[in-house]
Amino acid sequence: MSVHSLSASRAVDPVTQAKIHLAAAHRLAVRDELEEGIDNHFTVTVPGCDDRYLILPFGLHWSEARASDMIVFDESGTTLEGEGVVELSAQCIHAPIHRICGARVVMHTHQTWAVALNSLQDNRLLPVNQTAAFFHGHVAYDDTYTGTAESLEEGERLAMLLGDKHVLFMKNHGVLVTGDTVAQAYRRLYKLERVCRTQVLAMGTGRPLEVLSDEIVARVQAPPDNERHPRPERERLYFEAMMRVLDREMPGYAD
């Protein structure tokens, strides 16, 4: 039985399912070229807890992530369950964002096209196409790079900038995405890279960008009256489909 079918049948407890989904997200990030080997971090609040977080221990390549590898840590950086340690910047960035913003899932990467856009003086993501329109109004910006995160105060600063939005553009650094589920957060991260790539390529032509009006953006973001697949269902279907791809191409993440 495939992992997505196992989850659908509710044969997996919430913590195990969170570990499986987190491992799958790491491997998908490799497949989608969003990762940097052993660096960057994805975290999930342990189901049933508010102050404990799942993470892949530092030193494992994302392509080899397995559910059984995931460790549990707290804001002090202490490993509470599993073997391995949490990388310092993961502790300092993620724990405060989980705590202050109430995010269940936090994903931080240095993915290529998002970093390219964040390397520009004017790094604003513009609603220049349908997919980008979904992000409009949901992106916060950190315009002051302060170096690598080495204290919880840096994570608290980022959390205050993020506020109630679910994407943080970190100039000269990378991006951070939050979500209620791994499926939601990863789909946002993947689509964010696509729209950043599109904007950078369009800007590279040197020709003016056609920015959508606020009226059209609002129309795009509003669910239609005859909606057949609400966004949470789309996120679930997307992630289950991608786990089926992993079952064929990169099996073993659920081990």
C-alpha positions in Angstrom: 0.0 0.0 0.0 1.4 3.4 -0.9 2.0 6.0 1.9 -0.7 8.3 0.7 -3.3 5.5 0.8 -2.1 4.5 4.3 -2.6 8.1 5.5 -6.0 8.3 3.9 -7.1 5.2 5.6 -6.2 6.8 9.0 -3.9 3.9 9.8 -1.2 6.3 10.9 -1.3 8.3 14.1 -0.9 12.1 13.7 2.8 12.3 14.9 3.9 9.5 12.6 2.0 11.1 9.7 3.7 14.4 10.4 7.1 12.7 10.3 6.2 11.0 7.0 5.0 14.2 5.5 8.0 16.1 6.7 10.4 13.5 5.3 8.5 13.6 2.0 8.7 17.4 1.8 12.5 17.2 2.2 12.8 14.8 -0.7 10.4 16.8 -2.8 12.6 19.9 -2.2 15.5 18.0 -3.7 13.4 16.9 -6.7 12.2 20.5 -7.2 15.7 22.0 -6.7 14.7 24.0 -3.6 17.4 22.7 -1.3 21.0 23.1 -0.4 22.1 19.6 0.6 22.1 19.5 4.4 21.4 23.2 5.0 18.1 25.2 5.4 15.3 23.8 7.5 11.7 22.5 7.6 10.0 22.2 11.0 6.6 21.0 12.2 5.0 21.5 15.6 4.5 18.1 17.2 0.8 17.3 17.0 -0.8 17.7 20.4 2.0 20.1 21.5 2.6 23.8 21.2 6.3 24.0 22.2 7.9 21.0 20.6 9.0 20.7 17.0 10.0 18.0 14.5 13.1 18.5 12.3 15.6 16.5 10.3 18.8 16.4 12.4 21.6 18.4 11.0 24.1 16.5 8.8 21.6 14.4 6.8 21.2 15.1 3.2 17.6 16.0 2.3 17.4 13.3 -0.3 17.9 10.6 2.4 15.3 12.0 4.9 13.2 9.4 6.5 10.3 9.6 9.0 12.3 7.7 11.6 15.2 10.2 11.3 13.1 13.1 12.7 14.0 14.4 16.1 11.9 16.5 18.5 13.5 19.7 19.9 12.3 22.6 22.0 13.2 26.4 21.9 16.3 25.8 24.0 17.7 23.6 21.2 17.5 20.5 23.4 16.8 17.2 21.5 13.9 15.6 23.4 13.4 12.6 21.2 15.5 10.9 18.6 19.2 11.0 17.7 21.0 14.1 16.4 21.0 17.8 17.0 19.1 20.8 15.6 21.3 23.3 13.7 21.6 26.6 15.6 20.0 28.9 13.0 17.1 26.5 12.7 16.5 26.7 16.4 16.9 30.5 16.4 14.6 31.2 13.4 12.0 28.6 13.6 11.1 28.2 17.3 10.2 31.9 17.8 8.1 31.9 14.6 6.2 28.9 15.7 5.7 30.4 19.2 4.9 34.0 18.2 3.0 33.5 14.9 1.3 30.3 15.8 2.6 28.6 12.7 2.3 24.8 12.7 4.8 24.4 9.8 7.7 26.6 8.9 9.9 26.1 5.9 13.0 28.2 5.2 15.2 27.8 2.1 17.7 29.6 -0.1 16.0 28.5 -3.3 17.5 29.9 -6.5 14.9 32.1 -8.1 13.5 33.5 -4.8 17.1 34.4 -3.7 17.7 36.0 -7.1 14.7 38.3 -6.6 15.8 38.9 -3.0 19.2 40.0 -4.2 17.7 43.1 -5.9 17.3 46.4 -4.3 13.6 46.3 -5.3 12.7 42.8 -4.4 8.9 43.1 -4.2 6.9 40.2 -5.6 4.4 41.6 -8.1 1.0 40.3 -9.2 2.0 39.9 -12.8 0.3 36.6 -13.4 -2.5 34.4 -12.0 -0.3 32.4 -9.6 1.5 35.5 -8.3 -1.9 37.1 -7.6 -2.6 34.5 -5.0 0.5 35.7 -3.0 -0.4 39.4 -3.2 -1.0 40.8 0.2 0.4 37.7 2.0 4.1 38.5 1.7 6.1 40.3 4.4 9.6 41.7 3.8 12.8 41.8 5.8 14.9 44.5 4.2 17.7 44.3 6.7 20.0 41.4 6.5 21.8 41.0 9.9 23.9 38.0 9.2 23.4 34.4 10.2 20.8 33.7 13.0 22.6 33.0 16.2 20.1 34.1 18.8 16.4 33.7 19.5 16.1 37.5 19.3 16.7 37.2 15.6 13.9 34.8 15.2 11.6 37.0 17.3 12.5 40.0 15.0 11.6 37.9 11.9 8.4 36.7 13.6 7.3 40.3 14.2 7.9 41.2 10.6 6.0 38.1 9.4 2.9 38.9 11.5 -0.2 37.3 10.1 1.3 36.8 6.6 2.5 33.4 5.4 5.5 34.3 3.3 8.6 36.3 4.4 11.1 37.6 1.8 14.5 37.9 3.4 16.6 40.3 1.4 20.2 39.0 0.6 19.2 35.7 2.3 16.2 33.6 1.3 12.5 33.0 1.9 10.4 31.6 4.7 6.9 30.1 4.3 4.4 29.0 6.9 1.3 26.8 6.8 -1.2 24.8 8.8 -0.1 21.6 7.2 3.0 20.3 5.5 1.0 20.0 2.3 -0.1 23.6 2.5 3.3 25.0 3.3 5.2 23.0 0.7 2.7 23.8 -2.0 3.2 27.5 -1.2 7.0 27.1 -1.2 6.9 25.4 -4.6 4.6 27.9 -6.2 6.6 30.7 -4.7 9.7 29.6 -6.5 7.7 29.3 -9.8 6.4 32.9 -9.6 9.8 34.3 -8.5 11.3 32.6 -11.5 8.7 34.0 -13.8 9.1 37.5 -12.5 12.9 37.4 -12.8 12.7 36.1 -16.3 10.2 38.7 -17.3 12.3 41.4 -15.7 15.3 40.1 -17.7 13.7 41.1 -20.9 14.0 44.8 -20.0 10.5 45.4 -21.0 7.7 46.8 -18.7 5.8 44.3 -16.6 2.0 44.1 -16.9 0.9 44.3 -13.2 -2.7 43.1 -12.5 -5.1 45.6 -11.0 -6.3 45.3 -7.3 -9.7 44.4 -8.7 -8.5 41.5 -10.7 -6.3 40.3 -7.9 -9.3 40.3 -5.5 -11.3 38.4 -8.1 -8.5 35.8 -8.4 -8.2 35.3 -4.7 -11.9 35.1 -4.0 -13.3 31.5 -4.1 -16.0 31.1 -6.8 -19.6 30.4 -5.7 -19.4 27.1 -7.6 -16.0 26.0 -6.2 -15.6 22.2 -6.6 -12.2 21.9 -4.9 -11.6 24.3 -2.0 -8.0 25.3 -1.4 -7.4 22.8 1.5 -8.5 20.0 -0.7 -6.3 21.1 -3.5 -3.3 21.2 -1.1 -4.1 17.7 0.1 -4.6 16.3 -3.4 -1.4 18.0 -4.6 0.7 16.6 -1.8 -0.8 13.1 -2.1 0.0 13.2 -5.8 3.6 14.2 -5.1 4.0 11.4 -2.5 2.9 9.0 -5.3 5.7 10.4 -7.4 8.1 9.9 -4.6 6.9 6.3 -4.1 8.0 5.7 -7.7 11.1 7.9 -7.9 12.5 8.2 -4.3 11.0 5.5 -2.1 11.9 5.1 1.5 10.9 8.4 3.1 8.2 6.8 5.2 10.6 4.3 6.8 
